[in-house]
């Protein structure tokens, strides 16, 4: 009985198995510490068996390829091997086999269907292997990310509980000290340094209130109320007026007086205070200091923007500025912008930041009532 082209190729590959595997083994990339380095040649031999079998039948055995590919992919994951190195090794094996095929005494038109089948075998193997490798690796990364995120949340919870306990204990004597300083100011209005003490104590109280807001879980049953955006902006600027004047900053307002929102006006005021205070800090070294506040309605939304012409936020910080304890200030707490995001999310809104050499803008989007 005459042999088919596939059978001739299969017999030739089987006869030259050792030479082919030796050539392939000398070119593959395998780490010295790879726990499966002794299995690599065996895998090459098993792959050759599958290629020989499909050459005889001119049919790709997908079930066998899937099982084998998933086994190899799992070994590559356990060894922390590069997927690039793995694909390179498989490609080298394919090249060796196709190179040996050309030595079979058959015309090209007879070799073509066998060539096509072997290529299909390698393509199918790579598809199953890379798919399985990627799927398992992604699940592994997701599990690690979930664990890290949960650990981070647990640490933040503990830190929040400790901070809340501390600031509650600290706020009561601080309130008493502030009260006595006010009494001294009334009794001795010309006494030196009382205004400095009052300013620093109020700043400390502001920071303490920030920590208390961060530690809250939003379950204090506080009722939402209707409020006007322009009024909240005006109240914020009035509160910060001494700092704005001292910093010699020009404020430009463009706030639609028809904007009505429903939520927690004291919290929105806190967001404005944090962002404007950050802007004042950013402008400290600038000659011309400008803060622009815009608030306008869009279909179903209110867009509030606060911009300053200070230096840009470093690119490496842009992805993390709303995370807790991230700050570029030497004495910063890193909770101001985190608190802003927390409050905005509590109002079913979104906050983002854009920064370049000309302007830094914080843009807050809130649902329009």
C-alpha positions as CSV (number, residue, x, y, z in Angstrom):
1,X,0.0,0.0,0.0
2,X,1.3,3.4,-1.0
3,X,2.0,5.8,1.9
4,X,0.1,9.2,1.9
5,X,2.1,12.4,2.2
6,X,1.0,12.8,5.8
7,X,2.2,9.3,6.7
8,X,5.6,9.9,5.0
9,X,6.0,13.2,7.0
10,X,5.0,11.4,10.2
11,X,7.5,8.6,9.7
12,X,10.2,11.1,8.9
13,X,9.6,13.1,12.0
14,X,9.5,9.9,14.1
15,X,12.8,8.7,12.6
16,X,14.5,12.0,13.3
17,X,12.8,12.6,16.7
18,X,16.1,12.8,18.7
19,X,17.8,15.2,16.2
20,X,14.7,17.4,16.1
21,X,14.3,17.5,19.9
22,X,18.0,18.2,20.4
23,X,18.0,21.1,18.0
24,X,14.9,22.5,19.7
25,X,16.2,22.0,23.2
26,X,19.4,23.9,22.4
27,X,17.4,27.0,21.5
28,X,14.6,27.2,24.0
29,X,14.5,29.7,26.9
30,X,14.3,28.1,30.3
31,X,15.2,29.7,33.6
32,X,17.9,28.1,35.7
33,X,15.5,28.1,38.7
34,X,12.5,27.0,36.7
35,X,11.0,24.1,38.7
36,X,9.7,22.5,35.5
37,X,12.9,22.9,33.5
38,X,13.4,19.1,33.4
39,X,9.8,18.7,32.0
40,X,10.3,21.1,29.1
41,X,11.9,18.5,26.8
42,X,9.3,16.0,27.8
43,X,6.6,18.5,26.8
44,X,8.4,19.0,23.5
45,X,8.3,15.3,22.9
46,X,4.6,15.1,23.7
47,X,3.9,18.0,21.4
48,X,5.8,16.1,18.7
49,X,3.6,13.1,19.3
50,X,0.5,15.2,18.7
51,X,2.0,16.7,15.5
52,X,2.9,13.2,14.2
53,X,-0.6,11.9,14.9
54,X,-2.3,14.9,13.2
55,X,0.1,14.5,10.2
56,X,-1.1,10.9,9.7
57,X,-4.8,11.8,9.9
58,X,-4.6,15.3,8.5
59,X,-6.9,16.3,11.4
60,X,-6.3,18.5,14.4
61,X,-7.2,16.7,17.7
62,X,-8.6,19.6,19.6
63,X,-9.5,17.7,22.8
64,X,-6.0,16.3,23.2
65,X,-4.4,19.7,22.4
66,X,-6.7,21.5,24.9
67,X,-5.8,19.1,27.7
68,X,-2.1,19.3,27.0
69,X,-2.1,23.0,26.5
70,X,-3.8,23.7,29.8
71,X,-1.3,21.4,31.5
72,X,1.7,23.3,30.1
73,X,0.1,26.7,30.8
74,X,-0.4,25.8,34.4
75,X,3.3,24.8,34.7
76,X,4.3,28.1,33.2
77,X,2.2,30.0,35.7
78,X,3.6,28.0,38.6
79,X,7.1,28.7,37.5
80,X,6.3,32.5,37.0
81,X,7.6,32.1,33.4
82,X,7.2,34.9,30.9
83,X,4.4,34.2,28.4
84,X,6.7,35.7,25.7
85,X,9.3,33.1,26.4
86,X,6.7,30.4,26.3
87,X,5.4,31.5,22.9
88,X,9.0,31.8,21.6
89,X,9.8,28.2,22.6
90,X,6.6,26.9,20.9
91,X,7.5,28.9,17.7
92,X,11.0,27.5,17.7
93,X,9.5,24.0,17.9
94,X,7.2,24.8,15.0
95,X,10.1,26.1,12.9
96,X,12.2,22.9,13.6
97,X,9.4,20.6,12.5
98,X,8.6,22.6,9.3
99,X,12.3,22.7,8.5
100,X,12.5,18.9,8.8
101,X,9.4,18.6,6.6
102,X,11.2,20.2,3.7
103,X,13.7,17.3,3.7
104,X,11.0,14.7,3.0
105,X,11.1,13.6,-0.7
106,X,7.7,15.0,-1.7
107,X,6.6,17.7,-4.1
108,X,5.4,21.0,-2.5
109,X,1.8,20.5,-3.6
110,X,1.8,17.1,-1.7
111,X,3.4,18.7,1.4
112,X,1.0,21.7,1.5
113,X,-2.0,19.9,3.2
114,X,0.4,18.4,5.8
115,X,2.0,21.8,6.3
116,X,-1.4,23.4,6.8
117,X,-2.4,20.7,9.3
118,X,0.7,21.1,11.4
119,X,0.4,24.8,11.4
120,X,-3.2,24.5,12.5
121,X,-2.1,22.2,15.3
122,X,0.4,24.7,16.6
123,X,-2.1,27.6,16.3
124,X,-4.7,25.7,18.2
125,X,-2.3,24.7,20.9
126,X,-1.1,28.3,21.4
127,X,-4.7,29.5,21.5
128,X,-5.6,27.0,24.2
129,X,-2.4,27.6,26.2
130,X,-2.4,31.4,26.1
131,X,-6.1,31.6,26.8
132,X,-5.8,29.3,29.8
133,X,-2.6,31.1,31.0
134,X,-4.3,34.5,30.7
135,X,-7.5,33.4,32.4
136,X,-5.8,31.8,35.4
137,X,-3.3,34.7,35.7
138,X,-6.0,37.3,35.6
139,X,-7.9,35.4,38.3
140,X,-4.8,35.2,40.3
141,X,-4.2,38.9,39.9
142,X,-7.8,39.7,40.8
143,X,-7.6,37.6,44.0
144,X,-4.4,39.3,45.0
145,X,-5.9,42.7,44.2
146,X,-9.0,41.8,46.2
147,X,-6.9,40.7,49.2
148,X,-4.7,43.8,49.1
149,X,-7.8,46.0,48.8
150,X,-9.6,44.3,51.7
151,X,-6.4,44.6,53.8
152,X,-6.2,48.2,52.9
153,X,-9.8,48.7,53.9
154,X,-9.3,46.9,57.2
155,X,-6.3,49.0,58.0
156,X,-8.3,52.2,57.1
157,X,-11.2,51.0,59.3
158,X,-8.9,50.5,62.3
159,X,-7.1,53.8,61.6
160,X,-10.4,55.5,61.3
161,X,-11.7,54.1,64.6
162,X,-8.4,55.1,66.3
163,X,-8.5,58.6,64.8
164,X,-12.2,59.0,65.7
165,X,-11.6,58.0,69.3
166,X,-8.5,60.3,69.5
167,X,-10.1,63.4,68.0
168,X,-13.3,63.0,70.1
169,X,-11.1,63.0,73.2
170,X,-9.1,65.9,71.9
171,X,-11.9,68.1,70.7
172,X,-13.5,68.7,74.1
173,X,-10.4,70.3,75.8
174,X,-9.6,72.1,72.5
175,X,-13.1,73.7,72.5
176,X,-12.5,74.9,76.1
177,X,-9.1,76.4,75.1
178,X,-10.7,78.2,72.2
179,X,-13.4,79.5,74.5
180,X,-10.9,80.9,77.0
181,X,-8.8,82.5,74.2
182,X,-12.0,84.3,73.1
183,X,-12.7,85.5,76.6
184,X,-9.1,86.8,76.8
185,X,-9.5,88.6,73.5
186,X,-12.6,90.3,74.9
187,X,-11.0,91.2,78.2
188,X,-7.5,92.1,76.8
189,X,-8.1,93.2,73.2
190,X,-4.6,94.5,72.9
191,X,-2.8,91.5,74.3
192,X,-0.2,90.3,71.8
193,X,-0.3,86.9,70.1
194,X,-3.9,86.1,71.0
195,X,-5.0,86.5,67.4
196,X,-2.3,84.1,66.3
197,X,-3.3,81.6,69.0
198,X,-7.0,81.9,67.9
199,X,-6.1,81.4,64.2
200,X,-4.0,78.3,64.9
201,X,-6.5,76.8,67.3
202,X,-9.3,77.3,64.7
203,X,-7.1,75.7,62.1
204,X,-6.5,72.7,64.4
205,X,-10.3,72.5,65.0
206,X,-10.8,72.4,61.2
207,X,-8.4,69.5,60.9
208,X,-10.1,67.6,63.7
209,X,-13.4,68.1,62.0
210,X,-11.9,66.6,58.8
211,X,-10.8,63.5,60.6
212,X,-14.3,63.2,62.2
213,X,-15.9,63.4,58.8
214,X,-13.6,60.8,57.3
215,X,-14.4,58.4,60.2
216,X,-18.2,58.7,59.7
217,X,-19.9,56.0,57.8
218,X,-22.9,58.0,56.7
219,X,-25.3,56.2,59.0
220,X,-25.9,59.1,61.4
221,X,-29.5,59.5,60.0
222,X,-28.8,63.1,59.1
223,X,-31.6,64.4,56.9
224,X,-31.0,65.8,53.4
225,X,-32.2,69.4,52.8
226,X,-32.7,71.7,49.8
227,X,-30.0,74.4,49.4
228,X,-28.8,77.0,46.9
229,X,-25.3,76.5,45.4
230,X,-24.5,80.2,45.2
231,X,-25.3,80.6,48.9
232,X,-22.9,77.7,49.9
233,X,-20.2,79.3,47.7
234,X,-20.7,82.7,49.3
235,X,-20.6,81.2,52.8
236,X,-17.4,79.3,52.0
237,X,-15.7,82.4,50.7
238,X,-16.8,84.4,53.7
239,X,-15.3,81.8,56.0
240,X,-12.0,81.7,54.0
241,X,-11.9,85.5,53.5
242,X,-9.0,86.2,55.9
243,X,-6.9,83.5,54.2
244,X,-7.8,84.8,50.7
245,X,-6.9,88.4,51.6
246,X,-3.7,87.3,53.3
247,X,-2.6,85.3,50.3
248,X,-3.5,88.1,47.9
249,X,-5.6,85.9,45.7
250,X,-8.1,87.1,43.2
251,X,-11.4,85.2,43.2
252,X,-13.5,85.1,40.0
253,X,-17.1,83.8,40.4
254,X,-19.5,82.6,37.8
255,X,-22.2,80.7,39.7
256,X,-25.7,80.3,38.4
257,X,-28.0,81.6,41.2
258,X,-30.8,79.3,40.0
259,X,-29.0,76.1,41.0
260,X,-30.8,74.2,43.7
261,X,-29.5,71.0,45.1
262,X,-30.7,68.4,47.7
263,X,-28.2,67.0,50.1
264,X,-26.0,68.1,52.9
265,X,-24.9,71.7,52.4
266,X,-22.4,71.6,55.3
267,X,-20.6,68.7,53.5
268,X,-20.6,70.5,50.1
269,X,-19.2,73.5,51.9
270,X,-16.5,71.2,53.3
271,X,-15.6,70.1,49.8
272,X,-15.3,73.7,48.7
273,X,-13.1,74.6,51.7
274,X,-10.7,71.7,51.1
275,X,-10.2,72.5,47.4
276,X,-9.9,76.2,47.8
277,X,-7.4,75.8,50.7
278,X,-5.4,73.5,48.5
279,X,-5.5,76.1,45.7
280,X,-4.3,78.8,48.1
281,X,-1.4,76.5,49.1
282,X,-0.6,75.9,45.4
283,X,-0.6,79.6,44.6
284,X,1.8,80.6,47.5
285,X,4.8,80.9,45.2
286,X,3.0,82.6,42.3
287,X,3.1,86.3,41.5
288,X,-0.3,86.4,39.9
289,X,-2.8,84.4,41.9
290,X,-6.2,83.5,40.5
291,X,-8.9,81.1,41.6
292,X,-12.0,80.8,39.4
293,X,-15.2,79.1,40.6
294,X,-17.9,78.2,38.0
295,X,-21.2,76.4,38.6
296,X,-23.7,75.8,35.8
297,X,-26.5,73.4,35.0
298,X,-26.5,70.8,32.2
299,X,-29.3,68.4,31.4
300,X,-29.8,66.6,34.7
301,X,-26.5,67.7,36.1
302,X,-24.8,70.5,38.0
303,X,-21.1,71.1,37.0
304,X,-19.0,72.9,39.7
305,X,-15.4,73.7,38.7
306,X,-12.7,75.3,40.8
307,X,-9.6,76.3,39.0
308,X,-6.3,77.9,39.9
309,X,-3.3,79.0,37.9
310,X,-0.7,77.5,40.2
311,X,1.9,74.9,39.3
312,X,0.6,71.6,37.9
313,X,0.1,68.5,40.0
314,X,2.9,66.0,39.3
315,X,1.8,63.4,36.7
316,X,2.7,60.5,39.0
317,X,0.2,61.8,41.6
318,X,-2.7,62.4,39.3
319,X,-4.0,58.8,39.7
320,X,-3.8,58.8,43.5
321,X,-4.7,62.3,44.6
322,X,-8.1,61.2,45.8
323,X,-6.7,58.3,47.8
324,X,-6.3,58.6,51.6
325,X,-3.0,59.9,53.0
326,X,-1.6,60.9,49.6
327,X,-0.2,64.4,49.8
328,X,2.6,66.5,48.3
329,X,2.7,68.9,51.2
330,X,5.4,68.5,53.8
331,X,2.9,68.8,56.7
332,X,-0.2,67.7,54.8
333,X,-2.5,65.0,56.2
334,X,-3.6,63.6,52.8
335,X,-7.2,63.3,53.8
336,X,-8.7,66.5,52.3
337,X,-9.2,65.3,48.7
338,X,-10.1,61.8,49.9
339,X,-12.8,63.4,52.0
340,X,-14.0,65.5,49.0
341,X,-14.4,62.3,47.0
342,X,-16.2,60.6,49.8
343,X,-18.7,63.5,50.2
344,X,-19.3,63.8,46.4
345,X,-19.9,60.1,46.1
346,X,-22.3,60.3,49.0
347,X,-24.2,62.9,46.9
348,X,-24.3,60.4,43.9
349,X,-21.8,62.7,42.1
350,X,-18.3,62.4,40.6
351,X,-15.1,64.4,41.0
352,X,-12.1,64.6,38.7
353,X,-9.0,66.7,38.3
354,X,-7.2,68.0,35.3
355,X,-3.8,69.7,35.6
356,X,-1.3,71.3,33.2
357,X,1.2,74.1,33.1
358,X,-1.5,76.8,32.8
359,X,-4.3,75.7,35.1
360,X,-5.4,73.0,37.6
361,X,-9.2,72.3,37.6
362,X,-11.3,70.2,40.0
363,X,-14.6,69.4,38.4
364,X,-17.5,68.2,40.5
365,X,-20.6,66.7,38.8
366,X,-23.8,66.5,40.9
367,X,-27.3,65.3,40.0
368,X,-29.6,68.3,39.4
369,X,-32.8,68.4,41.4
